[in-house]
């Protein structure tokens, strides 16, 4: 993305993440290969844009920002030694 992306803080940022959510996230990152998910999401976005570029939703910019941050997370997971 051209401009420096700054995350808009989540309203629940001060809320503790439950142990159940953390455990599910750990299972997810161990089960689903980050590189495959990252690649497949990019393919889905490209396909969606190809077929819908004339009728994008008005909140599409928010979708792109969310996907940007998800891809950043997946890149970090893929590049770390967390997943074996």
DSSP file (Angstrom, degrees, kcal/mol; ACC not computed):
  #  RESIDUE AA STRUCTURE BP1 BP2  ACC     N-H-->O    O-->H-N    N-H-->O    O-->H-N    TCO  KAPPA ALPHA  PHI   PSI    X-CA   Y-CA   Z-CA
    1    1 A X              0   0    0      0, 0.0     4,-0.1     0, 0.0     0, 0.0   0.000 360.0 360.0 360.0 145.0    0.0    0.0    0.0
    2    2 A X        +     0   0    0      2,-0.1     2,-0.1     0, 0.0     3,-0.1   0.956 360.0  58.7 -67.3 -53.4    1.3    3.5   -0.8
    3    3 A X  S    S-     0   0    0      1,-0.1     2,-0.4     0, 0.0     0, 0.0  -0.429 100.0 -94.0 -80.8 153.8    0.6    5.3    2.4
    4    4 A X        -     0   0    0     -2,-0.1     2,-0.5     1,-0.1    -1,-0.1  -0.518  44.9-133.6 -65.0 122.8    2.0    4.2    5.7
    5    5 A X        -     0   0    0     -2,-0.4     2,-0.5    -4,-0.1    -1,-0.1  -0.683  22.1-170.7 -85.6 125.7   -0.6    2.1    7.3
    6    6 A X        -     0   0    0     -2,-0.5     2,-0.2     0, 0.0    -2,-0.0  -0.970  24.8-121.6-115.1 128.2   -1.5    2.8   10.9
    7    7 A X        -     0   0    0     -2,-0.5     2,-0.6     1,-0.1    59,-0.0  -0.454  16.5-132.7 -70.0 137.5   -3.7    0.4   12.7
    8    8 A X        -     0   0    0     -2,-0.2    -1,-0.1     1,-0.1     0, 0.0  -0.805  36.7-111.4 -85.4 125.9   -6.9    1.9   14.1
    9    9 A X        -     0   0    0     -2,-0.6     2,-0.2     1,-0.1    -1,-0.1  -0.267  26.7-113.4 -65.5 141.4   -7.0    0.5   17.6
   10   10 A X    >   -     0   0    0      1,-0.1     3,-1.6     2,-0.1     4,-0.1  -0.474  18.9-127.2 -69.9 140.8   -9.7   -2.0   18.5
   11   11 A X  T 3  S+     0   0    0      1,-0.3     3,-0.4    -2,-0.2    -1,-0.1   0.782 110.6  52.2 -61.2 -26.5  -12.3   -0.7   20.9
   12   12 A X  T >  S+     0   0    0      1,-0.2     3,-1.7     2,-0.1    -1,-0.3   0.039  70.9 122.3 -98.9  27.5  -11.7   -3.8   23.1
   13   13 A X  T <  S+     0   0    0     -3,-1.6    -1,-0.2     1,-0.3    -2,-0.1   0.798  73.0  52.3 -61.5 -30.6   -7.9   -3.3   23.2
   14   14 A X  T 3  S+     0   0    0     -3,-0.4     2,-0.3    -4,-0.1    -1,-0.3   0.516  88.5 102.3 -84.7  -3.8   -7.9   -3.1   27.0
   15   15 A X  S <  S-     0   0    0     -3,-1.7     2,-0.1     1,-0.1    -3,-0.0  -0.638  78.3-118.0 -82.3 134.2   -9.8   -6.4   27.3
   16   16 A X        -     0   0    0     -2,-0.3     2,-0.5     1,-0.1    -1,-0.1  -0.416  25.5-118.0 -67.5 144.2   -7.8   -9.4   28.2
   17   17 A X        -     0   0    0     -2,-0.1    -1,-0.1     1,-0.1     5,-0.0  -0.743  35.3-117.9 -84.4 127.2   -7.7  -12.2   25.6
   18   18 A X     >  -     0   0    0     -2,-0.5     4,-2.2     1,-0.1     5,-0.2  -0.224  14.0-119.3 -66.3 154.9   -9.2  -15.3   27.1
   19   19 A X  H  > S+     0   0    0      1,-0.2     4,-2.5     2,-0.2     5,-0.2   0.847 114.3  57.4 -61.3 -35.5   -7.2  -18.4   27.5
   20   20 A X  H  > S+     0   0    0      2,-0.2     4,-2.5     1,-0.2    -1,-0.2   0.917 107.1  47.2 -62.2 -43.9   -9.6  -20.3   25.2
   21   21 A X  H  > S+     0   0    0      2,-0.2     4,-2.5     1,-0.2    -2,-0.2   0.920 112.4  49.5 -64.8 -43.5   -9.0  -17.7   22.4
   22   22 A X  H  X S+     0   0    0     -4,-2.2     4,-2.2     1,-0.2    -2,-0.2   0.908 111.9  48.7 -62.3 -41.3   -5.2  -17.9   22.8
   23   23 A X  H  X S+     0   0    0     -4,-2.5     4,-2.3     2,-0.2    -2,-0.2   0.918 111.6  49.0 -64.7 -42.7   -5.4  -21.7   22.7
   24   24 A X  H  X S+     0   0    0     -4,-2.5     4,-2.6     1,-0.2    -2,-0.2   0.889 110.4  51.6 -63.2 -38.9   -7.5  -21.7   19.6
   25   25 A X  H  X S+     0   0    0     -4,-2.5     4,-2.6     2,-0.2    -1,-0.2   0.906 109.1  50.5 -64.5 -40.8   -5.2  -19.3   17.9
   26   26 A X  H  X S+     0   0    0     -4,-2.2     4,-1.4     2,-0.2    -2,-0.2   0.918 111.6  47.6 -62.5 -43.5   -2.2  -21.6   18.8
   27   27 A X  H  X S+     0   0    0     -4,-2.3     4,-1.9     1,-0.2     5,-0.2   0.923 111.7  52.0 -62.0 -43.7   -4.0  -24.6   17.3
   28   28 A X  H  X S+     0   0    0     -4,-2.6     4,-2.9     1,-0.2    -2,-0.2   0.937 109.9  46.1 -59.5 -49.7   -4.9  -22.5   14.2
   29   29 A X  H  < S+     0   0    0     -4,-2.6     5,-0.3     1,-0.2    -1,-0.2   0.747 115.9  47.2 -71.3 -20.5   -1.3  -21.4   13.5
   30   30 A X  H  < S+     0   0    0     -4,-1.4    -1,-0.2    -5,-0.2    -2,-0.2   0.760 118.8  40.3 -84.8 -25.9    0.0  -24.9   14.0
   31   31 A X  H  < S+     0   0    0     -4,-1.9     2,-0.6    -3,-0.2    -2,-0.2   0.869 110.3  55.0 -90.1 -41.5   -2.7  -26.5   11.8
   32   32 A X  S  < S-     0   0    0     -4,-2.9     2,-0.2    -5,-0.2    -1,-0.2  -0.852  86.5-124.8-101.6 117.4   -3.0  -24.0    8.9
   33   33 A X     >  -     0   0    0     -2,-0.6     4,-2.5     1,-0.2     5,-0.2  -0.423  15.2-144.6 -61.4 123.3    0.2  -23.3    7.0
   34   34 A X  H  > S+     0   0    0     -5,-0.3     4,-2.7     1,-0.2     5,-0.2   0.876  97.3  52.5 -59.5 -40.6    0.6  -19.5    7.1
   35   35 A X  H  > S+     0   0    0      2,-0.2     4,-2.3     1,-0.2    -1,-0.2   0.897 111.0  47.2 -65.4 -38.7    2.2  -19.3    3.6
   36   36 A X  H  > S+     0   0    0      2,-0.2     4,-2.7     1,-0.2    -2,-0.2   0.932 114.4  46.0 -67.4 -45.4   -0.7  -21.3    2.1
   37   37 A X  H  X S+     0   0    0     -4,-2.5     4,-2.6     2,-0.2     5,-0.2   0.927 113.4  50.1 -62.1 -44.9   -3.4  -19.2    3.8
   38   38 A X  H  X S+     0   0    0     -4,-2.7     4,-1.9    -5,-0.2    -2,-0.2   0.936 113.7  45.1 -58.1 -49.1   -1.6  -16.0    2.8
   39   39 A X  H  X S+     0   0    0     -4,-2.3     4,-2.2    -5,-0.2    -2,-0.2   0.911 113.9  49.1 -62.8 -44.2   -1.3  -17.1   -0.8
   40   40 A X  H  X S+     0   0    0     -4,-2.7     4,-2.5     1,-0.2    -1,-0.2   0.876 109.5  51.2 -67.9 -37.2   -4.9  -18.4   -1.0
   41   41 A X  H  X S+     0   0    0     -4,-2.6     4,-2.4     2,-0.2    -1,-0.2   0.900 110.1  50.3 -64.9 -39.5   -6.3  -15.1    0.5
   42   42 A X  H  X S+     0   0    0     -4,-1.9     4,-2.5    -5,-0.2    -2,-0.2   0.901 110.6  49.5 -64.7 -40.1   -4.4  -13.1   -2.0
   43   43 A X  H  X S+     0   0    0     -4,-2.2     4,-2.7     2,-0.2    -2,-0.2   0.920 110.8  49.7 -63.2 -43.4   -5.7  -15.3   -4.8
   44   44 A X  H  X S+     0   0    0     -4,-2.5     4,-2.7     1,-0.2    -2,-0.2   0.910 111.3  48.9 -62.6 -41.8   -9.3  -14.9   -3.5
   45   45 A X  H  X S+     0   0    0     -4,-2.4     4,-2.8     2,-0.2     5,-0.2   0.926 111.9  48.6 -63.8 -44.5   -8.8  -11.1   -3.4
   46   46 A X  H  X S+     0   0    0     -4,-2.5     4,-2.4     2,-0.2    -2,-0.2   0.926 113.2  47.2 -60.9 -45.1   -7.4  -11.0   -6.9
   47   47 A X  H  X S+     0   0    0     -4,-2.7     4,-1.9     2,-0.2    -2,-0.2   0.919 112.4  49.9 -62.3 -44.6  -10.3  -13.1   -8.2
   48   48 A X  H  X S+     0   0    0     -4,-2.7     4,-1.6     1,-0.2    -2,-0.2   0.924 112.2  47.4 -60.3 -46.0  -12.9  -11.0   -6.4
   49   49 A X  H  X S+     0   0    0     -4,-2.8     4,-1.2     1,-0.2    -1,-0.2   0.897 108.7  55.2 -64.0 -39.9  -11.4   -7.7   -7.7
   50   50 A X  H  < S+     0   0    0     -4,-2.4    -1,-0.2     1,-0.2     3,-0.2   0.911 117.7  33.9 -59.3 -43.3  -11.3   -9.1  -11.3
   51   51 A X  H  < S+     0   0    0     -4,-1.9    -1,-0.2     1,-0.2    -2,-0.2   0.616 129.6  33.1 -91.0 -12.8  -15.0  -10.0  -11.3
   52   52 A X  H >< S+     0   0    0     -4,-1.6     3,-2.1    -5,-0.2    -2,-0.2   0.212  72.7 118.5-128.2  16.6  -16.3   -7.1   -9.1
   53   53 A X  T 3< S+     0   0    0     -4,-1.2     3,-0.4     1,-0.3    -1,-0.1   0.726  80.3  51.3 -63.3 -19.5  -14.0   -4.1   -9.8
   54   54 A X  T 3  S+     0   0    0      1,-0.2    -1,-0.3    -3,-0.1    -2,-0.1   0.521 117.4  37.7 -91.3  -4.6  -17.0   -2.1  -11.1
   55   55 A X  S <  S+     0   0    0     -3,-2.1    -1,-0.2     2,-0.0     2,-0.1  -0.269  74.6 159.7-142.2  51.9  -19.1   -2.7   -8.1
   56   56 A X        -     0   0    0     -3,-0.4    -3,-0.0     1,-0.1     4,-0.0  -0.483  46.6-103.1 -75.9 146.8  -16.9   -2.7   -5.0
   57   57 A X    >   -     0   0    0     -2,-0.1     3,-1.6     1,-0.1     4,-0.2  -0.278  27.3-115.9 -66.0 156.8  -18.7   -2.1   -1.6
   58   58 A X  T 3  S+     0   0    0      1,-0.3     3,-0.4     2,-0.1    -1,-0.1   0.761 115.6  53.1 -67.6 -23.2  -18.3    1.4   -0.1
   59   59 A X  T >> S+     0   0    0      1,-0.2     4,-1.6     2,-0.1     3,-0.6   0.106  72.5 115.9 -96.3  22.9  -16.4    0.0    2.8
   60   60 A X  H <>  +     0   0    0     -3,-1.6     4,-2.4     1,-0.2    -1,-0.2   0.832  68.4  61.4 -62.2 -33.2  -13.9   -1.8    0.6
   61   61 A X  H 3> S+     0   0    0     -3,-0.4     4,-2.1     1,-0.2    -1,-0.2   0.892 103.7  50.1 -61.4 -38.8  -11.0    0.4    1.9
   62   62 A X  H <> S+     0   0    0     -3,-0.6     4,-2.6     2,-0.2    -1,-0.2   0.901 108.5  52.8 -64.6 -40.6  -11.7   -1.0    5.4
   63   63 A X  H  X S+     0   0    0     -4,-1.6     4,-2.6     1,-0.2    -2,-0.2   0.919 108.8  49.6 -60.4 -44.0  -11.6   -4.5    4.0
   64   64 A X  H  X S+     0   0    0     -4,-2.4     4,-2.5     2,-0.2    -1,-0.2   0.900 110.4  50.0 -63.4 -40.8   -8.2   -3.8    2.4
   65   65 A X  H  X S+     0   0    0     -4,-2.1     4,-2.2     2,-0.2    -1,-0.2   0.926 111.6  48.4 -62.8 -44.1   -6.8   -2.5    5.6
   66   66 A X  H  X S+     0   0    0     -4,-2.6     4,-2.0     1,-0.2    -2,-0.2   0.917 113.1  47.2 -62.6 -43.2   -8.0   -5.5    7.5
   67   67 A X  H  X S+     0   0    0     -4,-2.6     4,-2.7     2,-0.2    -1,-0.2   0.870 107.8  57.3 -65.9 -36.5   -6.5   -7.8    4.9
   68   68 A X  H  X S+     0   0    0     -4,-2.5     4,-2.1     1,-0.2    -2,-0.2   0.948 110.1  43.5 -57.1 -49.2   -3.3   -5.9    5.0
   69   69 A X  H  X S+     0   0    0     -4,-2.2     4,-2.2     1,-0.2    -1,-0.2   0.846 112.1  52.9 -69.5 -33.3   -2.9   -6.5    8.7
   70   70 A X  H  X S+     0   0    0     -4,-2.0     4,-2.6     2,-0.2    -1,-0.2   0.914 109.7  48.7 -65.6 -41.9   -3.9  -10.1    8.4
   71   71 A X  H  X S+     0   0    0     -4,-2.7     4,-2.6     2,-0.2    -2,-0.2   0.874 108.9  53.7 -65.4 -36.8   -1.2  -10.6    5.8
   72   72 A X  H  X S+     0   0    0     -4,-2.1     4,-2.2     2,-0.2    -1,-0.2   0.931 110.5  47.1 -61.0 -45.1    1.3   -8.8    8.0
   73   73 A X  H  X S+     0   0    0     -4,-2.2     4,-2.7     2,-0.2    -2,-0.2   0.933 112.7  48.6 -61.1 -47.4    0.4  -11.3   10.8
   74   74 A X  H  X S+     0   0    0     -4,-2.6     4,-2.6     1,-0.2    -2,-0.2   0.878 110.0  52.0 -63.0 -37.9    0.7  -14.3    8.4
   75   75 A X  H  X S+     0   0    0     -4,-2.6     4,-2.1     2,-0.2    -1,-0.2   0.906 111.3  47.7 -63.1 -41.1    4.1  -13.0    7.1
   76   76 A X  H  X S+     0   0    0     -4,-2.2     4,-0.9     2,-0.2    -2,-0.2   0.915 112.7  48.1 -66.5 -43.3    5.3  -12.8   10.7
   77   77 A X  H >< S+     0   0    0     -4,-2.7     3,-0.7     1,-0.2     6,-0.5   0.929 113.1  48.5 -61.3 -45.3    4.0  -16.3   11.6
   78   78 A X  H 3< S+     0   0    0     -4,-2.6    -1,-0.2     1,-0.2    -2,-0.2   0.867 114.0  46.3 -63.5 -37.1    5.6  -17.7    8.5
   79   79 A X  H 3< S+     0   0    0     -4,-2.1    -1,-0.2    -5,-0.2    -2,-0.2   0.555 102.8  78.7 -85.2  -7.9    8.9  -16.0    9.2
   80   80 A X  S << S-     0   0    0     -4,-0.9     3,-0.3    -3,-0.7    -3,-0.0  -0.438  81.9-123.4 -96.9 172.4    9.1  -17.0   12.8
   81   81 A X  S    S+     0   0    0      1,-0.2    -4,-0.1    -2,-0.1    -1,-0.1   0.222  86.7 100.5 -94.8  13.0   10.1  -20.2   14.5
   82   82 A X  S    S+     0   0    0     -5,-0.2     2,-0.5     1,-0.1    -1,-0.2   0.910  75.8  57.1 -65.0 -42.6    6.7  -20.3   16.3
   83   83 A X              0   0    0     -6,-0.5   -53,-0.1    -3,-0.3    -1,-0.1  -0.782 360.0 360.0 -96.3 127.1    5.2  -22.8   13.9
   84   84 A X              0   0    0     -2,-0.5    -1,-0.1   -54,-0.0   -54,-0.1   0.397 360.0 360.0-122.5 360.0    7.1  -26.1   13.4
